[in-house]
């Protein structure tokens, strides 16, 4: 299903790059809710799980549907122009009219750009009962948020912004300080590319392609949407913690936002050639390729892998050690057991790292 951005006349003047602490905070919280799919965030997630107050983690889990795969539009920049700090971005959320805030929240909970099958009979109306029935089909968490939203939209918004402020102070401020330089460096590169290539910079993102007649950029996503740069500006927002995803969000009357993945250490020293060669050698073995396929689907212990591949645990340990030393797998503990999981980001970046090392 496509998300289409129509370029229109002089689209390069409608595109800008900007950091967003609110967008990055919510990308962090999304990774916290599903750490298995976000290997680039595992250091931060691990630190939060070890050090954060349990009550804060429980609150994060309750709010999590708002920054799921279909994130609420107000959790990305609502206005173009210079960068805002987190307090200013939350103030913009607080200034939304109640109808718009409610509709943006409903869209996030249902996971659609429009009210769809739970709309009312007349265009522009909706059925609260249909909405609640729909979100209950998805999950009890979403249903609980839906009930709370319809009962008191203003109270819902106040509680959400208060939570985001609290979680930022406890577990995000230090991470944002660490990330700023990385994201600013990538934003400078992206601005340079835009100056050179114009609106074609949009086609350089994952899942995107440039089409003509009329000129447009098409993103392969899990939902349909369409926006025109003749009617609204486009903000490019770099993010570490959105890895490995790319988010494209639009709501009528607000900027199109593309939050795109940035690698940790952008602008820092690139991997040495021998480091890349170690990764290639680790995969130069059919059995270890089969191990990677198994660990991509689920995390497993050494004993479970040994049983599946009809080997002894010491034999399996030697293969896992090769993958671990090459950075192809990472581990996490569940009770007394150590589980292995494929590091998708490391495998994905192997070719990029090789090219970078050859350029040095």
C-alpha positions as CSV (number, residue, x, y, z in Angstrom):
1,X,0.0,0.0,0.0
2,X,1.4,3.4,-0.9
3,X,1.9,6.7,0.9
4,X,2.2,9.3,-1.9
5,X,3.8,12.7,-1.6
6,X,2.9,14.8,-4.7
7,X,5.8,17.1,-5.4
8,X,4.0,19.9,-7.3
9,X,5.9,23.1,-8.4
10,X,9.2,24.1,-6.8
11,X,8.9,21.4,-4.1
12,X,12.5,21.9,-2.9
13,X,11.4,25.1,-1.2
14,X,8.8,23.2,0.8
15,X,11.2,20.7,2.4
16,X,13.3,21.3,5.5
17,X,15.2,19.2,8.0
18,X,14.8,19.6,11.7
19,X,15.4,17.8,15.0
20,X,12.5,16.9,17.2
21,X,13.0,15.8,20.8
22,X,9.4,14.8,21.1
23,X,9.6,12.6,18.0
24,X,12.8,10.9,19.3
25,X,11.3,10.4,22.8
26,X,8.3,8.6,21.3
27,X,10.6,6.5,19.0
28,X,12.5,5.5,22.2
29,X,9.2,4.6,23.9
30,X,8.2,2.6,20.8
31,X,11.5,0.6,21.1
32,X,10.9,0.1,24.8
33,X,7.5,-1.5,24.0
34,X,9.0,-3.9,21.4
35,X,12.8,-4.1,22.0
36,X,13.3,-7.3,19.9
37,X,12.6,-5.3,16.7
38,X,14.9,-2.4,17.6
39,X,18.5,-3.6,18.1
40,X,19.9,-0.1,17.7
41,X,18.0,0.9,20.9
42,X,19.0,-2.1,23.0
43,X,21.6,-0.2,25.1
44,X,19.0,2.5,26.1
45,X,16.2,0.0,26.6
46,X,18.4,-2.2,28.8
47,X,19.4,0.8,30.9
48,X,15.8,1.9,31.3
49,X,14.5,-1.6,32.2
50,X,17.3,-1.9,34.9
51,X,17.0,1.6,36.4
52,X,13.6,3.1,35.8
53,X,10.8,3.1,38.4
54,X,8.4,0.2,37.9
55,X,5.4,2.5,38.0
56,X,6.8,4.6,35.2
57,X,7.3,1.5,33.0
58,X,3.7,0.4,33.7
59,X,2.4,3.9,32.7
60,X,4.6,3.7,29.5
61,X,3.0,0.3,28.7
62,X,-0.5,1.7,29.1
63,X,0.1,4.7,26.7
64,X,2.2,2.6,24.2
65,X,-0.5,2.3,21.5
66,X,-0.1,6.0,20.8
67,X,3.5,5.5,19.6
68,X,2.9,2.2,17.9
69,X,3.3,1.4,14.2
70,X,0.7,4.1,13.5
71,X,1.9,6.9,15.7
72,X,-0.4,9.7,16.8
73,X,0.2,12.6,14.5
74,X,0.7,15.1,17.3
75,X,3.8,13.1,18.6
76,X,5.7,14.5,15.6
77,X,6.3,18.2,14.8
78,X,3.0,20.1,14.3
79,X,4.6,23.2,12.8
80,X,7.4,24.0,10.4
81,X,10.1,26.4,11.2
82,X,13.0,26.3,13.7
83,X,13.6,23.5,16.2
84,X,11.6,23.5,19.4
85,X,12.6,22.0,22.7
86,X,10.5,19.3,24.2
87,X,8.5,21.7,26.4
88,X,7.6,23.9,23.4
89,X,6.6,20.8,21.4
90,X,4.3,19.6,24.2
91,X,2.8,23.1,24.4
92,X,1.9,22.8,20.7
93,X,0.1,19.5,21.5
94,X,-1.8,21.3,24.4
95,X,-2.9,24.0,22.0
96,X,-4.6,21.6,19.6
97,X,-8.4,22.1,19.5
98,X,-10.2,19.2,21.2
99,X,-11.7,17.8,18.0
100,X,-8.4,17.6,16.2
101,X,-6.7,16.1,19.2
102,X,-9.4,13.5,19.5
103,X,-9.4,12.6,15.8
104,X,-5.6,12.2,15.8
105,X,-5.8,10.0,18.8
106,X,-8.6,7.8,17.3
107,X,-6.6,7.4,14.1
108,X,-3.6,6.1,16.1
109,X,-5.7,3.7,18.1
110,X,-7.5,2.3,15.1
111,X,-4.4,2.4,12.9
112,X,-6.0,4.2,9.9
113,X,-5.9,7.6,8.3
114,X,-9.7,8.0,8.3
115,X,-12.5,6.9,10.5
116,X,-13.2,4.0,8.1
117,X,-15.7,1.2,9.0
118,X,-16.5,2.7,12.4
119,X,-17.7,6.1,10.9
120,X,-21.3,7.3,11.4
121,X,-23.8,7.1,8.6
122,X,-23.3,10.7,7.6
123,X,-20.0,12.0,6.2
124,X,-18.0,13.8,8.9
125,X,-19.7,12.0,11.8
126,X,-18.6,9.0,13.7
127,X,-20.0,6.4,16.0
128,X,-18.4,6.2,19.5
129,X,-19.8,2.7,19.9
130,X,-18.3,1.6,16.6
131,X,-15.0,3.1,17.5
132,X,-14.8,1.4,20.8
133,X,-15.9,-1.9,19.3
134,X,-13.1,-1.6,16.7
135,X,-10.3,-0.8,19.1
136,X,-11.5,-3.6,21.5
137,X,-11.0,-6.1,18.6
138,X,-7.4,-4.9,18.3
139,X,-6.4,-5.0,22.0
140,X,-7.6,-4.3,25.5
141,X,-4.9,-1.6,25.9
142,X,-6.3,0.3,23.0
143,X,-9.9,-0.2,24.2
144,X,-8.9,1.2,27.7
145,X,-7.4,4.3,26.0
146,X,-10.4,4.7,23.8
147,X,-12.8,4.7,26.7
148,X,-10.6,7.2,28.6
149,X,-10.3,9.5,25.5
150,X,-14.1,9.7,24.9
151,X,-14.9,10.2,28.5
152,X,-12.6,13.2,29.0
153,X,-10.4,14.3,26.0
154,X,-8.9,17.3,27.8
155,X,-8.0,15.1,30.9
156,X,-6.6,12.5,28.5
157,X,-4.3,15.1,26.9
158,X,-3.2,16.6,30.2
159,X,-2.3,13.1,31.5
160,X,-0.4,12.2,28.4
161,X,1.7,15.4,28.2
162,X,2.4,15.1,32.0
163,X,3.6,11.5,31.5
164,X,5.8,12.5,28.5
165,X,7.4,15.3,30.6
166,X,8.0,12.9,33.5
167,X,9.5,10.1,31.4
168,X,11.7,12.6,29.5
169,X,13.1,13.9,32.8
170,X,13.8,10.4,34.2
171,X,15.1,8.4,31.3
172,X,15.4,10.5,28.2
173,X,17.3,13.8,28.8
174,X,20.7,12.2,29.0
175,X,20.1,10.2,25.9
176,X,18.9,13.3,24.0
177,X,22.1,15.1,25.0
178,X,24.1,12.2,23.7
179,X,22.2,12.1,20.4
180,X,22.0,15.7,19.5
181,X,25.4,15.9,17.9
182,X,24.8,12.7,15.8
183,X,21.4,13.9,14.6
184,X,22.6,17.5,13.9
185,X,25.5,16.1,11.8
186,X,23.0,14.0,9.7
187,X,20.7,17.0,9.4
188,X,23.5,19.0,7.9
189,X,24.2,16.2,5.4
190,X,20.6,15.9,4.5
191,X,20.3,19.7,4.0
192,X,23.3,19.6,1.7
193,X,21.8,16.8,-0.3
194,X,18.5,18.7,-0.6
195,X,20.4,21.7,-1.9
196,X,22.1,19.5,-4.5
197,X,19.2,17.2,-5.5
198,X,16.1,19.1,-4.6
199,X,13.0,17.1,-3.8
200,X,14.7,13.9,-5.1
201,X,16.2,13.7,-1.6
202,X,12.9,12.1,-0.5
203,X,13.4,9.2,-2.9
204,X,16.7,8.3,-1.2
205,X,14.9,7.0,1.9
206,X,14.1,3.3,2.5
207,X,11.0,2.0,0.7
208,X,10.8,5.2,-1.4
209,X,10.8,5.6,-5.2
210,X,10.4,8.6,-7.5
211,X,7.7,8.5,-10.1
212,X,6.6,10.9,-12.8
213,X,3.4,12.2,-14.5
214,X,2.7,13.8,-12.1
215,X,6.0,14.0,-10.1
216,X,5.7,12.2,-6.8
217,X,7.5,10.1,-4.3
218,X,5.9,6.8,-3.3
219,X,6.6,5.1,0.0
220,X,5.7,1.4,0.4
221,X,3.9,1.3,3.8
222,X,1.2,-0.6,5.6
223,X,-1.5,2.0,4.9
224,X,-2.7,4.4,2.2
225,X,-2.2,8.2,2.3
226,X,-1.7,11.1,0.0
227,X,-0.4,14.6,0.5
228,X,0.8,17.4,-1.8
229,X,3.8,19.7,-1.2
230,X,1.8,22.4,-3.1
231,X,-0.5,22.5,0.0
232,X,1.7,21.7,2.9
233,X,5.4,21.8,3.8
234,X,7.5,18.6,4.5
235,X,9.7,18.1,7.5
236,X,12.5,15.6,7.5
237,X,13.3,14.4,11.1
238,X,16.4,12.4,11.7
239,X,16.2,9.7,14.4
240,X,18.4,7.0,15.9
241,X,15.7,5.1,17.8
242,X,13.2,4.7,14.9
243,X,15.6,2.2,13.4
244,X,14.9,0.0,11.4
245,X,11.6,1.8,10.5
246,X,10.8,5.0,8.6
247,X,7.6,6.9,9.5
248,X,5.6,9.1,7.1
249,X,2.8,11.0,8.8
250,X,0.3,13.5,7.5
251,X,-2.9,15.1,8.8
252,X,-4.8,17.8,6.8
253,X,-3.6,21.3,7.7
254,X,-0.3,20.1,9.2
255,X,3.2,19.4,7.7
256,X,4.0,16.1,6.2
257,X,6.7,14.5,8.5
258,X,9.2,11.9,7.4
259,X,11.1,10.6,10.4
260,X,14.0,8.6,9.0
261,X,16.6,6.3,10.6
262,X,20.2,7.5,11.3
263,X,22.9,5.1,12.4
264,X,24.5,5.6,15.8
265,X,27.9,7.2,15.5
266,X,27.1,9.2,12.3
267,X,30.0,11.5,11.7
268,X,32.2,9.4,14.0
269,X,35.0,7.0,13.0
270,X,33.9,4.4,10.5
271,X,34.5,0.6,11.1
272,X,38.0,-0.6,10.3
273,X,38.4,-3.0,7.4
274,X,39.5,-5.9,9.6
275,X,36.2,-5.4,11.6
276,X,34.2,-5.8,8.5
277,X,36.2,-8.7,7.3
278,X,35.5,-10.4,10.6
279,X,31.8,-10.1,10.0
280,X,32.1,-11.5,6.5
281,X,34.2,-14.5,7.7
282,X,31.6,-15.2,10.4
283,X,29.0,-15.6,7.7
284,X,31.3,-17.7,5.4
285,X,29.9,-20.9,6.8
286,X,26.6,-22.4,5.7
287,X,25.7,-23.5,9.2
288,X,26.1,-20.0,10.6
289,X,23.9,-18.7,7.8
290,X,21.2,-21.2,9.0
291,X,21.7,-20.1,12.6
292,X,21.1,-16.5,11.5
293,X,17.9,-17.5,9.8
294,X,16.7,-19.3,12.9
295,X,17.7,-16.4,15.2
296,X,16.0,-13.9,13.0
297,X,12.6,-15.5,13.8
298,X,13.0,-15.9,17.5
299,X,15.6,-15.7,20.3
300,X,16.9,-19.1,21.4
301,X,19.4,-20.5,24.0
302,X,22.5,-22.5,23.1
303,X,20.8,-25.7,24.2
304,X,17.8,-25.1,22.1
305,X,19.9,-24.4,19.1
306,X,22.1,-27.4,19.7
307,X,19.0,-29.6,19.8
308,X,17.5,-28.1,16.6
309,X,20.7,-28.5,14.7
310,X,21.6,-31.9,16.1
311,X,24.9,-30.7,17.7
312,X,26.4,-30.7,21.2
313,X,26.1,-27.5,23.2
314,X,29.9,-26.9,23.1
315,X,29.9,-27.2,19.3
316,X,27.1,-24.8,19.1
317,X,28.8,-22.4,21.5
318,X,31.8,-22.1,19.2
319,X,29.6,-21.0,16.3
320,X,27.7,-18.6,18.4
321,X,30.9,-17.1,19.7
322,X,32.1,-16.4,16.1
323,X,28.8,-14.6,15.4
324,X,28.9,-12.7,18.7
325,X,32.5,-11.6,18.1
326,X,31.5,-10.3,14.7
327,X,28.6,-8.4,16.2
328,X,26.0,-10.4,14.3
329,X,24.1,-11.5,17.4
330,X,23.3,-10.1,20.8
331,X,22.2,-11.7,24.0
332,X,19.6,-11.1,26.7
333,X,19.0,-13.0,29.9
334,X,15.6,-14.5,30.9
335,X,16.1,-15.8,34.4
336,X,19.0,-18.2,34.4
337,X,19.0,-18.6,30.6
338,X,20.9,-16.6,28.0
339,X,19.0,-16.1,24.8
340,X,20.6,-15.2,21.4
341,X,19.0,-13.0,18.9
342,X,20.1,-11.9,15.4
343,X,21.2,-8.3,15.3
344,X,19.3,-7.3,12.1
345,X,20.9,-3.8,12.0
346,X,24.4,-5.3,12.0
347,X,23.6,-7.6,9.2
348,X,21.9,-4.9,7.3
349,X,24.8,-2.5,7.7
350,X,27.5,-5.0,6.7
351,X,27.6,-4.0,3.1
352,X,27.5,-0.3,4.0
353,X,30.4,-0.8,6.4
354,X,32.4,-2.6,3.8
355,X,31.9,0.2,1.3
356,X,32.8,2.8,3.9
357,X,36.0,0.9,4.9
358,X,37.1,0.6,1.3
359,X,36.6,4.3,0.8
360,X,38.9,5.2,3.7
